[in-house]
Amino acid sequence: MISVMSVASLQRSLFPRLLTMLRFSLTTPLACIALPLAVLAVDDKPLGKPDSAGGLQPYERKAEPGIAPASQEGTQVLKQLGLPAGMKADLWAAEPELANPVALSVDEKGRVFVAETHRLGSSVLDIRNYMFMLEDDLACRTVADRIAMCKKHFGEKFADLEKEEDFIRLMEDRDHDGKADFTSLYARGFNHAEDGIPAGVLARQGTVWATIIPNLWKFDGTNDKGEAVTKKSLSYGYGVRFGYTGHDMHGLILGPDGRLYFSIGDRAANVELPDGRRIENVDSGAVFRCEQDGSKLEIIHWGLRNPQELAFDDHGNLFTGDNDFDYGDTERLVYVVEGGDSGWRVGYQHPPMGKERVPWKSEQIWMSFKSSQEKYNGVPNPKVNEDLGVRPAAYLPPVSNIGDGPSGLLFDTGTGISPQFRNHFLLCHSKGSYAKSEIRAFTLKEDGASFTLGETKPFLQFIHSPDLDLAPDGSVYVLDWAETMSKTAKGRIFRVYDPAVLADPLTLETKKYLEEGMKSRDVAELTKLLAHADRRVRMEAEFELAARGKEGRAALEKAAAKKDVVADARLARLARLHAIWGLGIQGRKDTSACESLPALLKDADSEVRAQVAKVLGDVKYGEATGALAIRLQDDAPRVQYFAAQALGKLKAKQAVTGIIELIKQNNNKDAYLRHACVMALYGMATKSSDLLPPKQLQPDSAFDEVIMDFLDESMRSNEPGVPLAVTLVGRRLHGGSHRLPVEAVYCKAKDPNVRAQVRAEAARVITEDFAIYNGLVSEQGGAGMYFPLNPVSNARTLYAWFLIDAFSEDRERAADRDEKYAQNMADVAAAMDDEHYTLENKLDALTYLGDWATPQTRNRFTGLTFTKKWQPCGGKYAIDAIEEYWEKLMSPKQDIQVRVAAVAAVRKLKADGFAPKMAAIVKDKAQPVELRLAALEALGDWRNVAALNEAITAAQESGEASLKRATLKLLPKVDAERAVAVLEATLDGKDAAAQREALVVLGTLPAHGKADALIAAQVDRLIAGQVAPGAMLEVMETAKRREDGAVKAKLQQYLQSLPQTRTAAAFPQLLQGGDVAAGKKVFFEHTAAQCLRCHKIGGKGSEVGPTLDGISKKHPREYLLEAVLFPNNNIAPGFEMTMVVLKDGKSYGGMVRKETDTELQLSAPVPNAPVDTVKKADIQTRAPGISAMPEMMQQVLTQREIRDLVAYLASLK
């Protein structure tokens, strides 16, 4: 659908939106800094970025928020909305009444509360724009750590973070004309450095809750000015790091159990509880819950990246959409369950091993094998290895992979919206532009103890909405953020509705009940309302009955037992469920309120049995233990699931046999049922059944012995599922129970598949748990990890060898073990013709040997910061082990990568005793060049000047260009005067690569008359156009580094000679000399550039922009450079964004899909978008075409990165 608008609004509305239609999810300031083009020619850093030393970016931060004036943009967006059949939409509010809206909540009176931000990106930071403090950010474990980090890096500029203010806005339509006519700042003062953006709000009966890092806030009452009367922090400690923008606190919702639920992204949390304990979940996002007054805070589900809004279905199941990490995965729909771990860790975003090997991707943690993104929205999932054995069993799979940018979420309440969306979820997909964003509807189907995707279809298209909510009158209020993911100073609220539904008597009845409330109604009426068609009415009746004490309890017991007949079978069941939940609310204060429930575990309705089991476990009703144990053999998986969870909460050790039997029957087929059994055993093995993160509950030593009694037998047996489940229990425990995964390492089950799977899971555990590193050795007294397993297990096992005792302060105790594991590592690296070890295994082993004496700060697999001090023992044992296996490692039969890695290992170990061996390799012309080069570079790091000099001479006489170039940076270490002479000769030569290296070396030499003269001469040659194109950047960088006045003057002369144009001619230093491999890394992995978001190469990436395969066959380097720096200079056919104004005053904008002599076809820049055809004879004016790609690469890439990217693009033949 193409935008249509008046001529008057053309300049201020459509054209800017076309410019930003495909902006990426970046918060880099694109317009706040205007620098001359010449700056790019000399500064090897992105424009608009602080120096590498750090600093706060130069935003203009003001106390008063900047809000855009009124315009017709909201009306225009309204016209372009893709609405469902029979539904309409109105513009309810727009700027300047609100701006930058993140979330909203509509209360029972139809008042709208909006979470509004003016600090996003400027005072609430995104680590992608502050990569110089990434390691500090990842290491933060408390809010105080984050503030200390800011003070450290920003100094006196720290105060600038407290200038801007966010707030909660109240909006009302007091004259009932369908538009907001009253607005106030309901709650404000969110301008502290520790504050995140307001990202969640929930209003109910005069109380408003808001999630604003680092607090969960509660406001009560409203005065005459529309302001909150009281303000209270219910809990504190959310947002221990900056991480990525938007990974905040969200999702406030009231559950059918009367408790408050909310989410947080991987900015994570470390919250102190009233009793002094902490909920310390500092490495992932999570879902929390608490009572409405903030008490009894619990963490429900963790291992999430950025869950936003939450939604319950009619059976009390909780769901959220979680966002991807932008590298070959997709978003996920998550079933939120108690104790659930979805596997994300914040360190995965910045993986030490690179994104191809990050476990999130390589071990398919993100993947749902039941429902794909293609089923959800027609976009194929990335291709993966569908070997289920690769995926860690400890992490629950998502219900389905879904489309990009999941945010706002709601579930149909039974009235309102439209009949075509009955029993559907509505999920906002916020993708940075109207063209790409939408709201989709979908259903779910029960599948064992979990769910699978049902029907999917669009609800609202061409809307960039972060949130939506259902109003009492049945209409859906939808936020509009406007274009881009950055602040726009704009915002709208649309009201979407079905006129027939709004006039329906049942909808009007629902509105009346919600507005009037339940306090004045008698028990009989409240009981009747438990079967109302709308879930909101049912919940309010349930809550009121639960608050009525014994009278309410009697009514709830009667309703739960189905004593009153309701004609509609579905509503009859729902009435019973609400009655059960209501008894659960009472039971949390007095367990006797649930004494009637155990009898219902025999009910004919499986959902009734399931919810009764859930509530009995929730309130810890011990008298139900026997009845719950019987339900472990129920025909319905959901009943088995909740019964197992309940028995764990009740610490029913007598039910261990039943749990084990259920594990055998399930045989790992249902991951959620297995999870319930693991949670049962975990609950039985700990002293408390509170929901806290793993390892924060103390083990019950008595039960630990019970576990150990059958552990050995279960590990050696072929009993289906048992060894794996026991291993997963051990993963959650600490203290003495670390023996569980240790025993799993030595699993000797006869079935090789069982054995391999258990060992693989154990191998994962031992690389992530400090207690287990040491426990592995103390229990077994040796290396003991058996090959073969599988690539995942092998990689983890090698890393475990590296980590063992790395954190032990008893170095004498660890010495022998360090020697043993170094020997094991070298044995793996040197193995030949061994099917047990992959090339990757061998290279990893050599990497670890090289790092033997180097303190590590982050876990290689999880990317998480170590919380204990690394205590390396020195490199002696690693050096000795490599020496022992040297002959095998250097064998011509070894892969060349192994041989080079062995040299790299001794180089990093500073093992200069290997100097004669390195010199011999350099001199041996039979050796591969890359090996000789590695040996030469190793010598350059050591102090053996004689061996180095010998190797340099051999390299210079070798005839190999790469070896000769490598000597240039080494010569100054042995003979400075000779080095300058060789550098001069090199600069007079014709090898551009050697010239580049010579210039770099010259720039590093201390003040030296001859060196400065050489550099000045090179600048003269640059001015005269005599420097090889591939060395121009190095001349400019080298000259910039020198202090010599004559050199600086000449450089300035050259810069002034460059044309000040938006063409490649202004940047000749970026056309040649780039590194293809480095450029490929920029394209596929650069955090800020995100080329893959729009372009595709070799089948990887997106088709929003042109596919770049073979691009160099079509265009020269000048075109490629301009395409990066100035994409509007040359727009690829089919990707031109333009706008036209017709003679009748209407206007259209979009991507030019096709153009003939008589017609122009335009559409939104997304696959399968509708096309509008405009007759050229009807066009009055046509704006110049613009590119969908923003001109921002010079702000996020350095000169070298741009040059490398051009080299990579030029290699695509």
C-alpha positions, 0 to 999 in steps of 0.5 A: 500500500503506497502512501497518499497525501496532500502537496502541502505535507509532502516536504515534511512528511513523505520524503523523510519517511522514504529516507528512513524506510529501511533504517537499521536498528541503530542508535548512532547519531546520524545528524548530530555532527556535521564534519567536512569530508576531508576529516574522513581522509585523515581520521581512522575512526568513524565520524560521530564516534568518541576516540578509542580512549572513551567519552560520552557522545555529543548529543544535545541533551536538554531538560525539556523534551523536544516534541515535534509540532502537529502535522498530517503524518498521523493521518497519512499513516492512518490511510496506509494501514492494512486493516482486516476485513470489516475493521476500521481505524481512527487516529486517537492521539498524535504529536505534540500530545505524545512522543516516542511512546514505548508501551501503553495500558488502557484501564477499566475507564478507558484512560490510556497510560503511555510509557514515553522516552526522551532519553533513548540512545542519548542518556540510556546508552547502547553498548554498540556505540561505546565498544571501548567499554564493552568488557567493563559492561559485560563484567557488570553484575550490579546497577552500582557497577554500571554507574561506576563504569560510567563515572570511570569512562565519562568523568565530568560528562557523567552529569550529562546523563541526568539532564533528560527526563522520561515519564509516564503520560496519562491521556483521556478522551473526556468528551467521548468524541473518539480523540484524546483531549486531555493529557498530563504527566502522570509520573516523572522524574526518571532522569537518573543515570541508573534509569532506563527507559519506561518500557512497561506500564499496567493500569488497574483500579487506580493503581499503575505499575511501571517497569523502569530500570532499575526499579519496579514502580507502583503509583496510586491515585490521581490528583486534579492535575492528572498526576500520581498521588503516591510513588513507591519502588517495589524492587530495585536492581534491574539493568546491571549493564547497558547492553543493547538499546531496548533490552529493558524491563517490559511486559507488565501483566496481571496473571489469573493467579492475581500476581504481577508478571514482567520481563527484562532483556539481557540488561539482566538483574541482581535484586536483593530480597527482604530476607537478604537473599538475592535473585542474581540473574546477571547474564540473560533476560528473564520473566519475574513475578511478585504479589501486587504489593511487590512481595514474594518476588520470584524469577520464573524463566530465564535464558532469554535475550530480549523478551518484551510483552507477555500474554496469558491465554484462557488456560493460564499459559504464559507466552512471550516473543524473544528477539534474535541476535542478528546472525543466522537465527530468528526470533522465537515464541517462548512458552514461559514456564517455572524454572525454564531456561531458553539458553541465551547468555549475554556473552553470546552477543560478543563471542570470543570464538566468533559468531559461527561457533557461538553455541547459540548458533552452532548448537542450535539453541535458538531453533524450534524443530516443531514450527518454523518462521516460514510457517509463521510468516512465509519467510524460510528459516536459515538452513541448519543441521537438524540433528537433534542431538546437537541441541543442549537438553538443558535449554527448552526449545521455543514453541516456534520461530517467528518474524523479526522484532516481536514486541507488543503482545495480547491474547483475545479476551473473548469479546472485542477485537473481531470474531475473526480473531477469536482465540488469537494472539496479536503480536507486534513486529517492530522492524524499524519502518512502516514498510517492514513492520506489522501486527500478526495474529496466530493461534496455538495448539496443545502438543504434549506438555507444550504447544505448536503453532496453529493458524497465522495471518496479518492483523494490521500491516504497515504500522511500526508499533511497539505495543497494543492493548485492548480497551473495555469497549472492545477496540484495540489501541495501537501505538505508532513509534513512527519511522526508525528505531531511534527517537523521532519526537513523534508518536501516535495512538490508533484505535482499531475496531470492528463497528459491529463488535462495538455495538454488540450487546455482549461487548457493551455488557463487558464494558459496563462490568469493567467500568463499574467493578466488582466490589458492590456485587454479591457473591451469587452474581460474582459466581455467575460472572466466573463464566462470562464470555470475557476473560477480564470480567472472569478474572475480576470476579475471581479476584473479588471472590478471593478477597471475600474470605470464607464466603468467597471461598465457599462460592469458589469451591462450589464453582470449582466442583461444577455445582452450577451448570453453564450451558456453554461447555467451554465457559463452564470449564473456564469458570471452574479454572477461575474458581481453582485459581481463586482458591489458589490466591487464598491458599497462598495465605492459608493453605486450608483454602485448598483442602477441597482441591485434591479430590478434583485430581480425579476429575474427568476434565484433564485441564481441571486436573492440570490446574488443580495440580499446579495450584496445589504445588503453588500453595505447597499443599502437602496433604495432596502428595499421594494424589499428585504422585498418582497423576504422574501416570495420567493420560494427559501430558499437561497433568503429568507436567504440573503434577511433577512440578508440584511434587518438586515444590512439596519436596515429596521424596517418596515420589522419586520412583514415580518421577524416574518412571515418568522419565523412562516413559517419556524417553526424552520425547517431550522436552517440557515433560522432561523439564518438569521431572528435572524440576521435581528432582531438583526441588526434592534435592534442595532445602527451599522450593523458592523460585531462584536462579540455578545454584542459588538454592542450598542442596539438601544433603540427605536427599543428595545421598538418595540421588547418589544411591541410584546415580551409578546404576542409572549412569551405567544402564540403558534406562531411557532418559534417566542418565540425561535427566539426572545430569540436568538435575546436577547442572542446577545444583552446586556444592556436593552435588556437582558430582552429578555431571562429573559422574555423567562424564564417565557415563558407561551406558551400553547404548552408545547414543545414550552414552554420547548424549549424556557425556555431551551434556556433561561436557557443556556443564563442566565448561560453565561451572567453577565447582565442576572444573575442580570436582571433575579432578577430585572425584576421578583423579585424572584426565578421564574424559573419553573420546570419541563423543561428538564435535560438541562434546570434544570441543567442550571437553578440551576447554574443560581440560584448559579450565581445570584448576585455573581458579584454584589459589593452591598452585602447588596442588594443581601443578601435577594436574596442569602437567597432565592436562597439557600432555593430554592437549598436546596428544590431541593436537598431534594425533594423525589419522584419528577419526576421534578428533576433528581439525577444529579440535586440534586447533582448539587444543593448540589455542589452549596450550598457547594460552596456558600462561595467559590470564583469561577474562571471559569464558570462551564458549559462553562469552561471560566474564569470569567472576573468579580470579584466573590463576595460571600456573605458568607456561612450563608444562605447555611448553614441555608438552609441545616440545615432546610432540613437536616432531608429530606436530610438524609432520608433513602429514599434518594439516598446515593449519595445525602446524601453523597453530603449533608455531603460534602456540609457542610464540604466545608462550614466549618459548624462545628456547624454540628459536633454533627450530623457528630459524630452521623452519624459515630457512627450509624452502621445502616448508609451506610459506605460511609456516615459514612466515609464522615462524619468522613472526614468532622470532620477532617476539623473542629476544634471540637476536642472533636467530632473528637476524639469521631468519631475516637474512634467509627471508630476504633471500627467499624470493617469497614476497610475503616473507620479505614484507614480514622482515620490514617490521622486524629489522628495526629490532636488530639494526635500526639504520639498516631498517631505514635503508631497507624501508627506503628501498622498498618505498622505491619499489613496485610492490604495493603491499610491501610499500604499505607495510614499509609506511606503517613501520616508518610511522612507528619508528621514534623521531628519526631525521631520515625517517621523517625525510622519507615520510615527507618525500612520500607525501610529496609523491602523494601530492604529485600523484606518484604513490601507488593507489594501494598505499595512499591511506598508509602515507596519510596515516603515517604522516598524521602520526609524525610530530615533524612540522614539515610533514604535517604541513605537506599533509595539510596541503594534500588534503586541501587539494582533494575535491570536496565532492560526494564522489569517489574522487574525494577518497582515492585512498579507499579504492585500492589496498584493502584486505578481502578477508577483513572486508568479508568479516566487516560485511558479515559480522560488523556490529554496527554496519549490519550489511546482512540486514539488507543485502545477500551474498552466497545465499546469506542475508536479506533481499531488502536491498540488492543481492551482491553476488557478482557485483564487481562484474557490473561495476568498478571500484569507484561505484562500489565505494560511492555505494558505501559512502553515498548510496544515493549517487547510484541506485540499483535498478528496482531499489530506487525510492521516489515520490510523485505528486499527481495533478489532483494533489495526491502523492505516492511514494515507494520503491520503483519496481518498474518503469515504462514510457507511460507508467510507474510502478511503486511499492513498499520495499518488502517482499510481496508488497502491493504495487501501485501503478501511476500513469506518468501523464497524471504526474505533476512533479517527481522527486529525485530517486533516493536509496533505501540505504542510509548514508551512515557507513562513514559514521560506523566504519573506519577508513581501513574497514571501508577500504577492506569492504570495497576490496571484498565487494570487488572480489565478488566476480 
